[in-house]
Amino acid sequence: MDTAFKALNDPGRRRLLDELFVRDGQTLGELCAYLPEMTRFGVMNHLGVLEQAELIGFLNRYHNNIADAGIPSSGTAEHFDTIENFCT
């Protein structure tokens, strides 16, 4: 759970996660548009941190990696329940 809090500590990562919850299944190019001040490599690093925290996953469709916040992983629901309880 500590990994999830560390991942959510950065406003850029929170923005990416928010955009994935609005519309799942976005490519790296689409996600880069939300953080124009950041390089493509920087966005990839942020997505990697979110994936390590099991907050997102990646699907491979037609040779494109698609970021997806809807991929269930062990403990993700507990992360969000804890975060929701902490924030309210």
C-alpha positions in Angstrom: 0.0 0.0 0.0 2.9 2.3 0.7 3.9 2.1 -3.0 0.5 3.3 -4.0 0.7 6.4 -1.8 4.2 7.2 -3.1 2.9 6.8 -6.7 0.1 9.2 -6.0 2.4 11.7 -4.4 3.2 13.3 -7.8 0.6 15.7 -9.4 1.6 14.5 -12.9 0.9 10.8 -12.0 -2.4 11.8 -10.4 -3.3 13.7 -13.6 -2.5 10.6 -15.8 -4.5 8.4 -13.5 -7.4 10.8 -13.5 -7.4 10.9 -17.4 -7.3 7.1 -17.5 -10.3 6.9 -15.3 -12.1 9.3 -17.6 -11.2 7.3 -20.7 -9.5 3.9 -20.3 -7.3 2.4 -23.0 -5.2 5.4 -24.1 -1.9 5.2 -25.9 1.3 6.9 -24.7 0.9 9.6 -27.4 -2.6 10.4 -26.1 -1.4 10.6 -22.5 1.5 12.8 -23.4 -1.0 15.5 -24.5 -2.2 15.9 -20.9 1.4 16.8 -19.7 2.8 18.9 -22.6 5.6 20.3 -20.4 6.9 16.7 -19.9 8.9 14.6 -22.4 7.5 11.3 -23.7 10.2 9.6 -21.7 9.1 11.4 -18.5 5.4 10.3 -19.1 6.7 6.7 -19.6 8.5 6.8 -16.3 5.4 8.1 -14.5 3.3 5.3 -16.1 5.9 2.8 -14.9 5.6 4.0 -11.4 1.8 3.7 -11.5 2.2 0.2 -12.9 4.6 -0.9 -10.2 2.0 0.4 -7.6 -0.6 -1.8 -9.4 -2.8 1.2 -10.1 -2.7 0.7 -13.9 -1.8 -2.0 -16.3 -0.9 -2.3 -20.0 -2.6 -4.1 -22.8 -0.9 -4.7 -26.1 -3.3 -4.1 -29.0 -2.0 -4.1 -32.6 1.6 -3.4 -31.4 0.6 -0.4 -29.3 0.9 -0.5 -25.6 -2.4 0.8 -24.1 -2.5 2.1 -20.6 -5.6 0.8 -18.8 -6.8 1.7 -15.3 -9.5 -0.9 -15.4 -7.2 -3.9 -15.2 -7.8 -5.6 -11.8 -4.8 -6.4 -9.8 -4.3 -7.8 -6.3 -5.0 -5.1 -3.8 -6.0 -2.3 -6.1 -9.5 -2.0 -4.6 -8.0 -1.9 -1.1 -5.6 0.9 -2.2 -8.5 3.0 -3.4 -10.7 2.2 -0.4 -7.9 3.3 1.9 -7.2 6.4 -0.1 -10.9 7.3 -0.2 -11.2 6.8 3.6 -8.1 8.9 4.2 -9.4 11.8 2.1 -12.8 11.9 3.6 
